[in-house]
Amino acid sequence: MQKEDFEVFVLTDENNVDHHFVLLAKIEDSGKEYWVCEEIMVDEKGEITDFGEIYPFQVKEGENGDLFVDSIETEEEFERVSAAWNELLEKDDELRGMLDVEEHEHEHDEEEDN
């Protein structure tokens, strides 16, 4: 499976800018559902041109039953979801290879050095 085969959705930020994401994994923790997503850059034709950062989102259900994603509310919750995501990556060679985990870790290390 390739990232291009994953489910894609769009979020609009407070500045009315669209951000495209692929859903990489669903995680259940403490009775809540989370989606781990990677931002993608798309051109005018809707073709993926590049991949960005990975973000965890909490999934919530609206009054009419529609699902929406929201940022994770607390640092503790973020740490639990991150740990579950890292555990999933350790167990799933295909997912880890597809994401080129070493590249993301290197980018993160460079950010910490600055």
N, CA, C and O of each residue as an XYZ file, in Angstrom:
456
protein
N       0.849     -1.184      0.000
C       0.000      0.000      0.000
C       0.889      1.239      0.000
O       1.946      1.259      0.630
N       0.449      2.264     -0.709
C       1.193      3.512     -0.764
C       0.360      4.626     -0.146
O      -0.861      4.507     -0.035
N       1.019      5.705      0.256
C       0.295      6.816      0.878
C      -0.773      7.373     -0.042
O      -1.798      7.868      0.427
N      -0.549      7.300     -1.336
C      -1.533      7.807     -2.279
C      -2.850      7.033     -2.200
O      -3.884      7.524     -2.652
N      -2.817      5.818     -1.625
C      -4.010      4.979     -1.502
C      -4.792      5.258     -0.224
O      -5.884      4.718     -0.048
N      -4.266      6.079      0.662
C      -4.916      6.350      1.932
C      -6.061      7.344      1.751
O      -6.131      8.071      0.760
N      -6.954      7.351      2.738
C      -8.085      8.286      2.737
C      -7.568      9.715      2.905
O      -6.733      9.985      3.768
N      -8.075     10.626      2.071
C      -7.654     12.029      2.101
C      -8.822     12.892      2.570
O      -9.969     12.664      2.186
N      -8.517     13.891      3.409
C      -9.538     14.855      3.810
C      -8.893     16.237      3.898
O      -7.670     16.370      3.935
N      -9.742     17.256      3.932
C      -9.280     18.645      3.939
C      -9.783     19.329      5.197
O     -10.952     19.198      5.560
N      -8.898     20.058      5.861
C      -9.261     20.909      6.996
C      -8.997     22.354      6.603
O      -8.000     22.654      5.948
N      -9.886     23.241      7.002
C      -9.710     24.664      6.736
C      -9.357     25.352      8.050
O     -10.080     25.227      9.038
N      -8.238     26.080      8.054
C      -7.797     26.730      9.287
C      -8.516     28.063      9.501
O      -9.366     28.460      8.705
N      -8.158     28.741     10.588
C      -8.816     29.995     10.963
C      -8.581     31.113      9.953
O      -9.310     32.105      9.956
N      -7.575     30.972      9.088
C      -7.298     31.957      8.036
C      -7.933     31.561      6.704
O      -7.634     32.144      5.662
N      -8.811     30.564      6.757
C      -9.538     30.066      5.586
C      -8.606     29.429      4.547
O      -8.873     29.485      3.347
N      -7.510     28.824      5.023
C      -6.562     28.120      4.164
C      -6.823     26.620      4.304
O      -6.899     26.098      5.416
N      -6.958     25.934      3.171
C      -7.182     24.492      3.179
C      -5.875     23.743      3.377
O      -4.845     24.098      2.803
N      -5.931     22.694      4.204
C      -4.800     21.799      4.433
C      -5.295     20.388      4.147
O      -6.326     19.968      4.673
N      -4.555     19.650      3.306
C      -4.924     18.297      2.924
C      -4.144     17.297      3.775
O      -2.963     17.490      4.061
N      -4.827     16.234      4.169
C      -4.219     15.204      5.012
C      -4.569     13.817      4.499
O      -5.624     13.604      3.902
N      -3.653     12.868      4.746
C      -3.960     11.459      4.556
C      -4.065     10.834      5.940
O      -3.280     11.141      6.837
N      -5.040      9.961      6.097
C      -5.255      9.249      7.356
C      -4.333      8.042      7.377
O      -4.481      7.133      6.561
N      -3.385      8.026      8.302
C      -2.408      6.939      8.398
C      -2.857      5.834      9.332
O      -2.636      4.656      9.052
N      -3.493      6.202     10.450
C      -3.874      5.198     11.446
C      -4.961      5.743     12.351
O      -5.085      6.951     12.556
N      -5.751      4.814     12.888
C      -6.748      5.148     13.901
C      -6.288      4.507     15.206
O      -5.883      3.345     15.235
N      -6.358      5.277     16.271
C      -5.910      4.805     17.586
C      -7.038      5.016     18.579
O      -7.657      6.080     18.605
N      -7.309      4.008     19.394
C      -8.271      4.113     20.488
C      -7.483      4.240     21.789
O      -6.535      3.489     22.019
N      -7.873      5.185     22.635
C      -7.218      5.349     23.929
C      -8.202      5.973     24.904
O      -8.789      7.016     24.613
N      -8.385      5.353     26.043
C      -9.248      5.870     27.111
C     -10.653      6.205     26.604
O     -11.245      7.210     26.998
N     -11.172      5.348     25.727
C     -12.524      5.540     25.224
C     -12.666      6.601     24.150
O     -13.782      6.925     23.744
N     -11.553      7.146     23.686
C     -11.586      8.166     22.646
C     -10.908      7.623     21.391
O     -10.045      6.747     21.464
N     -11.315      8.160     20.235
C     -10.692      7.786     18.972
C      -9.809      8.932     18.481
O     -10.164     10.106     18.585
N      -8.653      8.553     17.946
C      -7.708      9.519     17.407
C      -7.312      9.083     16.002
O      -7.251      7.890     15.703
N      -7.046     10.053     15.154
C      -6.501      9.779     13.832
C      -5.105     10.364     13.777
O      -4.888     11.509     14.174
N      -4.162      9.580     13.287
C      -2.816     10.068     13.027
C      -2.757     10.331     11.525
O      -2.991      9.434     10.715
N      -2.441     11.569     11.171
C      -2.530     12.014      9.778
C      -1.239     12.695      9.348
O      -0.518     13.272     10.162
N      -0.969     12.615      8.055
C       0.182     13.321      7.501
C      -0.336     14.371      6.531
O      -1.174     14.088      5.675
N       0.176     15.589      6.681
C      -0.231     16.644      5.757
C       0.387     16.378      4.388
O       1.535     15.946      4.281
N      -0.394     16.644      3.346
C       0.091     16.495      1.983
C      -0.095     17.809      1.248
O      -1.014     18.573      1.544
N       0.775     18.066      0.296
C       0.645     19.236     -0.548
C       0.125     18.743     -1.894
O       0.622     17.760     -2.443
N      -0.885     19.441     -2.420
C      -1.477     19.045     -3.690
C      -1.441     20.218     -4.667
O      -1.466     21.385     -4.275
N      -1.382     19.868     -5.951
C      -1.391     20.914     -6.976
C      -2.823     21.196     -7.420
O      -3.774     20.662     -6.849
N      -2.971     22.043     -8.448
C      -4.297     22.439     -8.930
C      -5.106     21.258     -9.438
O      -6.336     21.300     -9.427
N      -4.433     20.208     -9.881
C      -5.106     19.023    -10.417
C      -5.488     18.040     -9.311
O      -6.122     17.020     -9.581
N      -5.105     18.339     -8.072
C      -5.373     17.429     -6.966
C      -4.326     16.343     -6.818
O      -4.521     15.396     -6.056
N      -3.215     16.465     -7.535
C      -2.124     15.498     -7.454
C      -1.237     15.826     -6.254
O      -0.953     16.993     -5.983
N      -0.803     14.790     -5.540
C       0.095     14.986     -4.402
C       1.468     15.390     -4.919
O       2.049     14.714     -5.768
N       1.983     16.511     -4.392
C       3.301     16.989     -4.812
C       4.361     16.806     -3.727
O       5.554     16.748     -4.025
N       3.921     16.712     -2.451
C       4.889     16.569     -1.366
C       4.158     16.130     -0.105
O       2.936     16.242     -0.013
N       4.918     15.632      0.863
C       4.373     15.210      2.142
C       4.962     16.067      3.240
O       6.122     16.469      3.165
N       4.161     16.350      4.269
C       4.598     17.236      5.341
C       4.670     16.540      6.681
O       5.047     15.372      6.778
N       4.307     17.269      7.699
C       4.379     16.806      9.081
C       3.259     15.809      9.396
O       2.244     15.750      8.703
N       3.471     15.032     10.453
C       2.468     14.091     10.941
C       1.808     14.705     12.169
O       2.483     15.223     13.059
N       0.457     14.639     12.205
C      -0.320     15.236     13.283
C      -1.314     14.232     13.846
O      -1.954     13.506     13.086
N      -1.453     14.178     15.173
C      -2.547     13.398     15.759
C      -3.742     14.316     16.015
O      -3.575     15.453     16.456
N      -4.937     13.821     15.739
C      -6.166     14.567     15.981
C      -7.116     13.710     16.797
O      -7.137     12.488     16.650
N      -7.898     14.343     17.652
C      -8.963     13.635     18.344
C     -10.198     13.674     17.444
O     -10.517     14.710     16.860
N     -10.883     12.547     17.337
C     -12.088     12.463     16.520
C     -13.293     12.653     17.446
O     -13.403     12.011     18.491
N     -14.177     13.539     17.040
C     -15.382     13.806     17.825
C     -16.596     13.665     16.930
O     -16.502     13.780     15.708
N     -17.737     13.413     17.553
C     -18.984     13.295     16.805
C     -19.839     14.520     17.053
O     -20.078     14.905     18.197
N     -20.302     15.134     15.964
C     -21.155     16.308     16.067
C     -22.579     15.927     16.418
O     -22.913     14.744     16.486
N     -23.417     16.928     16.640
C     -24.808     16.707     17.029
C     -25.588     15.899     15.991
O     -26.478     15.127     16.349
N     -25.261     16.071     14.720
C     -25.974     15.361     13.663
C     -25.312     14.029     13.302
O     -25.703     13.391     12.324
N     -24.316     13.604     14.082
C     -23.659     12.328     13.859
C     -22.444     12.384     12.961
O     -21.759     11.377     12.778
N     -22.160     13.569     12.387
C     -20.976     13.713     11.547
C     -19.717     13.677     12.414
O     -19.717     14.142     13.553
N     -18.654     13.121     11.854
C     -17.374     13.111     12.547
C     -16.580     14.348     12.172
O     -16.623     14.809     11.031
N     -15.854     14.881     13.146
C     -14.910     15.960     12.869
C     -13.681     15.753     13.730
O     -13.733     15.060     14.746
N     -12.578     16.354     13.320
C     -11.335     16.211     14.076
C     -11.029     17.517     14.783
O     -11.401     18.601     14.334
N     -10.345     17.377     15.896
C      -9.988     18.525     16.713
C      -8.584     18.281     17.252
O      -8.105     17.148     17.270
N      -7.940     19.338     17.684
C      -6.619     19.170     18.275
C      -6.750     18.448     19.611
O      -7.801     18.479     20.252
N      -5.684     17.812     20.010
C      -5.663     17.098     21.287
C      -5.565     18.124     22.399
O      -4.794     19.079     22.309
N      -6.351     17.921     23.450
C      -6.571     18.952     24.463
C      -5.451     19.119     25.485
O      -5.168     20.241     25.906
N      -4.809     18.026     25.892
C      -3.809     18.153     26.952
C      -2.484     17.516     26.532
O      -2.443     16.670     25.638
N      -1.417     17.931     27.183
C      -0.096     17.366     26.921
C      -0.067     15.874     27.277
O       0.548     15.077     26.567
N      -0.722     15.505     28.360
C      -0.769     14.097     28.788
C      -1.452     13.232     27.723
O      -0.977     12.148     27.385
N      -2.558     13.727     27.210
C      -3.288     13.010     26.168
C      -2.423     12.888     24.905
O      -2.368     11.828     24.281
N      -1.756     13.975     24.543
C      -0.868     13.972     23.386
C       0.232     12.927     23.556
O       0.543     12.191     22.620
N       0.819     12.862     24.749
C       1.898     11.901     25.021
C       1.401     10.463     24.901
O       2.114      9.612     24.369
N       0.186     10.176     25.386
C      -0.380      8.822     25.286
C      -0.604      8.423     23.831
O      -0.276      7.307     23.429
N      -1.158      9.331     23.053
C      -1.420      9.044     21.641
C      -0.098      8.887     20.883
O       0.030      8.002     20.038
N       0.869      9.732     21.180
C       2.181      9.632     20.544
C       2.844      8.295     20.857
O       3.439      7.673     19.977
N       2.741      7.855     22.105
C       3.319      6.565     22.497
C       2.629      5.416     21.750
O       3.291      4.481     21.299
N       1.309      5.488     21.621
C       0.566      4.455     20.888
C       0.965      4.456     19.417
O       1.103      3.393     18.813
N       1.152      5.633     18.839
C       1.578      5.748     17.447
C       2.977      5.157     17.267
O       3.215      4.416     16.313
N       3.900      5.476     18.171
C       5.258      4.938     18.079
C       5.259      3.423     18.211
O       6.025      2.741     17.530
N       4.409      2.894     19.080
C       4.293      1.442     19.243
C       3.769      0.803     17.958
O       4.251     -0.251     17.544
N       2.785      1.441     17.332
C       2.248      0.948     16.066
C       3.329      0.946     14.993
O       3.439     -0.012     14.227
N       4.125      2.006     14.930
C       5.206      2.087     13.941
C       6.240      0.983     14.153
O       6.757      0.416     13.190
N       6.538      0.681     15.416
C       7.523     -0.360     15.708
C       7.047     -1.714     15.210
O       7.860     -2.539     14.792
N       5.740     -1.956     15.247
C       5.174     -3.253     14.868
C       4.883     -3.369     13.380
O       4.783     -4.484     12.869
N       4.743     -2.260     12.672
C       4.290     -2.283     11.276
C       5.415     -1.847     10.345
O       5.605     -0.656     10.096
N       6.165     -2.835      9.830
C       7.297     -2.535      8.947
C       6.860     -1.807      7.682
O       7.556     -0.905      7.214
N       5.709     -2.192      7.123
C       5.243     -1.565      5.885
C       4.958     -0.083      6.103
O       5.375      0.758      5.306
N       4.247      0.235      7.184
C       3.933      1.626      7.486
C       5.205      2.427      7.753
O       5.362      3.541      7.253
N       6.106      1.854      8.539
C       7.361      2.538      8.871
C       8.177      2.805      7.607
O       8.738      3.891      7.455
N       8.250      1.841      6.709
C       9.000      2.007      5.476
C       8.364      3.043      4.564
O       9.059      3.829      3.921
N       7.034      3.037      4.514
C       6.318      3.975      3.659
C       6.525      5.411      4.132
O       6.592      6.330      3.316
N       6.625      5.606      5.432
C       6.762      6.948      5.993
C       8.198      7.437      6.015
O       8.444      8.616      6.272
N       9.154      6.550      5.748
C      10.558      6.914      5.818
C      10.824      7.571      7.171
O      11.219      8.734      7.254
N      10.596      6.788      8.230
C      10.657      7.278      9.605
C      11.971      7.975      9.919
O      11.977      8.976     10.636
N      13.069      7.478      9.408
C      14.359      8.104      9.694
C      14.395      9.542      9.211
O      14.988     10.401      9.864
N      13.759      9.820      8.059
C      13.731     11.184      7.527
C      12.970     12.100      8.476
O      13.423     13.213      8.745
N      11.812     11.653      8.994
C      11.032     12.466      9.923
C      11.786     12.680     11.233
O      11.765     13.777     11.791
N      12.457     11.629     11.727
C      13.213     11.770     12.969
C      14.353     12.762     12.773
O      14.637     13.554     13.671
N      15.006     12.734     11.623
C      16.102     13.655     11.339
C      15.594     15.097     11.298
O      16.239     16.004     11.825
N      14.423     15.303     10.662
C      13.849     16.648     10.614
C      13.531     17.131     12.021
O      13.768     18.295     12.343
N      12.993     16.243     12.871
C      12.635     16.609     14.237
C      13.894     16.960     15.032
O      13.898     17.925     15.796
N      14.966     16.171     14.851
C      16.227     16.438     15.564
C      16.783     17.795     15.164
O      17.300     18.519     16.015
N      16.689     18.161     13.872
C      17.191     19.448     13.421
C      16.395     20.591     14.054
O      16.967     21.623     14.408
N      15.066     20.410     14.199
C      14.239     21.447     14.815
C      14.641     21.649     16.278
O      14.684     22.781     16.759
N      14.935     20.549     16.987
C      15.316     20.652     18.395
C      16.662     21.346     18.552
O      16.900     22.019     19.555
N      17.556     21.187     17.557
C      18.883     21.787     17.636
C      18.825     23.312     17.476
O      19.723     24.019     17.934
N      17.783     23.811     16.833
C      17.689     25.259     16.580
C      17.156     26.019     17.756
O      17.021     27.241     17.693
